[in-house]
Amino acid sequence: MLHFRKCAAGFLSALLCFTIISTPVYAENEPWNIPQEPVAKYATDRVNLRSGPNTDKDVLKTVNRGESVSFVAIYNYEWSAVVYDGTKGFIKSEFLSNEKPPEPKVELMYWPDVKAILKVGVAIPVYDVGTGLTYYVKSFSNGMHADVEPVTKEDTAIMKRTYNNVWSWDGRPVWVTIDGHVIAAAINGMPHGGGVNFTDGMDGQVCLHFKGSTVHNGNMVYSQEMQDAVMVAYNDSFK
């Protein structure tokens, strides 16, 4: 709605100011019937479309980063009433933008596709998103995920630095470059099992996960933690 108002301060007193105001819809009002044309807005992150303006409400659909919704109205300032893929629902207003977010710097490639280009015994760079450090690893087994080892003692030392020099099972978000593709991944930092490189200064191997990979022992909680770290790596590429 277009409102006009006079600015009454000093030399600006004669200036006619105007502001476009988006009138909020309050809880007692029906957001879908207001006399306003829907406009396109874009999700700035992966976000849930809910049945009501509350995080306790049911998730109707998930909107991926960069996808558009038809914005209808601001609902109590914090939420927006939208239509996505024919479904009416509510999205947190902070996750909507008038402009489409930029394309990611890295690919979210599924594990079967990664396996097709990840060669056993070939060194690949691993960029640690959190620290900005880069080291090299080699895969010696591509099963449920990639079992990898640092290439040299220096690579092992750099990798350990990303864990504050303490080995850990925690998954770290990383970007790896394979055959020209920069791919979102997650790596853990606890040497375990057997290995084939006896000159890297590390006893065992670590696990490198990609979208859709799983753990060997069926621990789905830990498997999901690694998948969450993969998504952190991917989402960080938009920054």
C-alpha positions as CSV (number, residue, x, y, z in Angstrom):
1,M,0.0,0.0,0.0
2,L,1.4,3.4,-0.9
3,H,1.3,6.0,1.9
4,F,2.4,9.7,1.6
5,R,3.6,11.7,4.6
6,K,5.2,15.1,5.1
7,C,8.7,15.3,6.6
8,A,8.7,18.1,9.2
9,A,12.4,18.7,10.2
10,G,14.4,21.7,9.3
11,F,15.1,22.3,5.6
12,L,13.3,19.1,4.8
13,S,10.0,20.3,6.0
14,A,8.8,21.0,2.5
15,L,9.9,17.6,1.2
16,L,7.2,15.2,0.4
17,C,8.3,11.7,1.5
18,F,6.7,8.5,0.5
19,T,7.3,4.9,1.7
20,I,5.9,1.6,0.5
21,I,4.6,-0.2,3.5
22,S,3.8,-3.9,3.6
23,T,0.8,-4.1,5.9
24,P,1.1,-7.1,8.2
25,V,-1.7,-9.6,8.6
26,Y,-2.6,-10.4,12.2
27,A,-3.6,-13.7,13.8
28,E,-7.3,-13.0,13.6
29,N,-7.1,-12.2,9.9
30,E,-7.2,-14.7,7.0
31,P,-3.9,-14.2,5.0
32,W,-5.1,-15.8,1.8
33,N,-7.9,-13.4,1.0
34,I,-6.2,-10.0,1.3
35,P,-6.4,-7.7,-1.8
36,Q,-2.8,-8.0,-2.8
37,E,-1.1,-9.6,-5.8
38,P,1.4,-12.4,-4.8
39,V,5.1,-11.7,-5.6
40,A,8.0,-14.1,-6.1
41,K,10.4,-14.5,-3.3
42,Y,13.3,-16.9,-3.0
43,A,14.5,-19.2,-0.2
44,T,17.9,-18.2,1.1
45,D,18.4,-21.6,2.7
46,R,16.7,-25.0,2.9
47,V,13.5,-24.2,4.9
48,N,10.3,-25.9,5.9
49,L,6.8,-24.9,4.7
50,R,4.6,-25.3,7.7
51,S,0.8,-25.5,8.2
52,G,0.8,-22.6,10.6
53,P,3.0,-19.7,11.7
54,N,4.8,-21.7,14.4
55,T,7.7,-24.2,14.5
56,D,5.4,-26.7,16.3
57,K,3.1,-26.9,13.2
58,D,3.3,-29.7,10.7
59,V,5.9,-29.6,7.9
60,L,4.0,-29.6,4.6
61,K,6.9,-29.4,2.2
62,T,10.6,-28.4,2.2
63,V,11.8,-25.5,0.0
64,N,15.3,-25.8,-1.2
65,R,17.7,-22.8,-1.3
66,G,17.1,-20.7,-4.4
67,E,13.6,-22.0,-5.1
68,S,10.8,-19.5,-5.5
69,V,7.5,-19.1,-3.6
70,S,4.6,-16.9,-4.2
71,F,4.6,-14.4,-1.3
72,V,1.2,-13.4,-0.1
73,A,1.6,-11.5,3.1
74,I,3.7,-10.9,6.2
75,Y,2.0,-12.7,9.1
76,N,2.7,-11.2,12.5
77,Y,6.0,-9.8,11.2
78,E,7.9,-13.1,11.9
79,W,6.2,-15.4,9.4
80,S,5.2,-15.1,5.8
81,A,2.1,-16.6,4.2
82,V,3.2,-18.1,0.9
83,V,2.2,-20.6,-1.8
84,Y,4.8,-23.2,-2.9
85,D,4.1,-25.8,-5.5
86,G,0.4,-25.3,-5.1
87,T,0.4,-25.6,-1.3
88,K,-0.4,-22.8,1.0
89,G,1.7,-22.5,4.1
90,F,4.0,-20.4,6.3
91,I,7.7,-19.8,6.1
92,K,9.9,-17.8,8.5
93,S,10.3,-14.4,6.9
94,E,14.1,-14.3,7.6
95,F,14.6,-17.1,5.1
96,L,13.0,-15.2,2.2
97,S,14.6,-12.7,-0.2
98,N,13.5,-10.6,-3.2
99,E,16.6,-11.8,-5.1
100,K,17.6,-15.3,-6.0
101,P,20.7,-16.4,-4.0
102,P,24.0,-17.0,-5.9
103,E,24.9,-20.4,-7.2
104,P,27.0,-22.5,-4.9
105,K,30.8,-22.7,-5.2
106,V,30.7,-26.5,-4.8
107,E,28.6,-29.4,-5.9
108,L,26.4,-31.6,-3.7
109,M,27.2,-34.8,-5.4
110,Y,25.8,-38.1,-4.3
111,W,28.1,-40.9,-3.3
112,P,27.4,-43.3,-6.2
113,D,28.4,-40.5,-8.6
114,V,31.5,-39.6,-6.6
115,K,32.6,-43.3,-6.6
116,A,32.5,-43.2,-10.4
117,I,35.3,-40.5,-10.4
118,L,37.1,-41.2,-7.1
119,K,40.1,-43.4,-8.1
120,V,41.7,-45.6,-5.4
121,G,45.3,-44.5,-4.8
122,V,45.0,-41.1,-6.4
123,A,45.8,-38.1,-4.2
124,I,43.0,-35.5,-3.8
125,P,43.1,-32.2,-2.0
126,V,40.8,-31.7,1.1
127,Y,39.9,-28.1,2.0
128,D,38.8,-27.8,5.7
129,V,36.0,-25.2,5.6
130,G,36.4,-24.2,9.3
131,T,40.2,-23.5,9.3
132,G,41.0,-22.9,5.6
133,L,43.7,-25.5,5.7
134,T,44.3,-27.9,2.8
135,Y,45.9,-31.4,2.9
136,Y,45.9,-34.4,0.6
137,V,44.5,-37.9,1.1
138,K,44.2,-41.1,-1.0
139,S,41.3,-43.5,-1.0
140,F,42.2,-47.2,-0.7
141,S,38.6,-48.5,-0.4
142,N,35.3,-47.1,-1.8
143,G,32.5,-49.0,-0.1
144,M,29.7,-47.4,2.0
145,H,32.0,-44.3,2.0
146,A,35.6,-43.6,1.1
147,D,38.3,-45.0,3.5
148,V,41.2,-42.6,3.1
149,E,44.6,-41.8,4.5
150,P,46.8,-38.7,4.4
151,V,49.4,-38.9,1.7
152,T,52.4,-37.7,3.7
153,K,53.4,-37.0,7.4
154,E,52.9,-33.3,6.6
155,D,49.4,-34.0,5.4
156,T,48.7,-35.9,8.6
157,A,50.0,-33.0,10.7
158,I,47.8,-30.5,8.8
159,M,44.7,-32.7,9.2
160,K,45.3,-33.1,12.9
161,R,45.7,-29.3,13.2
162,T,42.1,-28.9,11.9
163,Y,41.1,-30.9,15.1
164,N,43.2,-28.7,17.4
165,N,45.8,-31.5,17.4
166,V,43.5,-33.9,19.1
167,W,42.0,-36.8,17.0
168,S,38.2,-36.9,17.1
169,W,35.3,-38.8,15.7
170,D,33.5,-35.5,15.0
171,G,32.8,-34.9,11.3
172,R,34.4,-31.8,9.8
173,P,32.8,-30.0,6.8
174,V,35.3,-30.1,3.9
175,W,35.5,-29.5,0.1
176,V,37.3,-32.1,-2.0
177,T,38.4,-31.7,-5.6
178,I,38.0,-34.8,-7.7
179,D,38.5,-34.8,-11.5
180,G,37.7,-31.1,-11.7
181,H,34.7,-31.2,-9.4
182,V,34.7,-29.4,-6.1
183,I,32.4,-31.4,-3.9
184,A,30.9,-31.0,-0.4
185,A,32.0,-33.7,2.0
186,A,32.7,-34.5,5.6
187,I,35.7,-36.3,7.2
188,N,36.2,-37.7,10.6
189,G,39.4,-37.4,12.5
190,M,39.9,-40.6,14.4
191,P,42.4,-43.1,12.9
192,H,41.0,-46.6,13.1
193,G,41.0,-49.9,11.3
194,G,43.8,-50.9,8.9
195,G,45.6,-48.9,6.3
196,V,48.0,-49.3,3.4
197,N,50.1,-46.2,3.8
198,F,52.8,-46.9,6.4
199,T,54.7,-43.6,5.8
200,D,52.1,-41.0,6.7
201,G,52.7,-41.0,10.4
202,M,49.1,-42.2,11.1
203,D,48.1,-45.6,12.4
204,G,44.9,-46.5,10.5
205,Q,42.5,-44.7,8.2
206,V,39.7,-42.1,8.5
207,C,36.3,-41.9,6.7
208,L,35.4,-39.4,4.0
209,H,31.6,-39.0,3.5
210,F,29.6,-37.5,0.7
211,K,25.8,-37.0,0.2
212,G,24.1,-40.3,0.6
213,S,27.0,-42.3,2.0
214,T,26.6,-44.3,5.2
215,V,28.7,-45.9,7.9
216,H,29.8,-49.6,7.9
217,N,28.4,-50.5,11.3
218,G,24.8,-49.3,10.8
219,N,25.0,-46.5,13.4
220,M,22.4,-44.3,11.8
221,V,22.8,-41.5,14.4
222,Y,26.4,-41.1,13.5
223,S,25.7,-41.5,9.9
224,Q,23.2,-38.6,10.1
225,E,25.8,-36.5,11.9
226,M,28.2,-37.0,9.0
227,Q,25.4,-36.1,6.5
228,D,24.7,-33.0,8.5
229,A,28.4,-32.0,8.2
230,V,28.2,-32.6,4.4
231,M,25.3,-30.1,4.3
232,V,27.2,-27.6,6.4
233,A,30.1,-27.8,3.8
234,Y,27.6,-27.3,1.0
235,N,25.7,-24.4,2.5
236,D,29.0,-22.7,3.4
237,S,29.8,-22.5,-0.3
238,F,27.0,-19.9,-0.8
239,K,28.7,-17.4,1.5
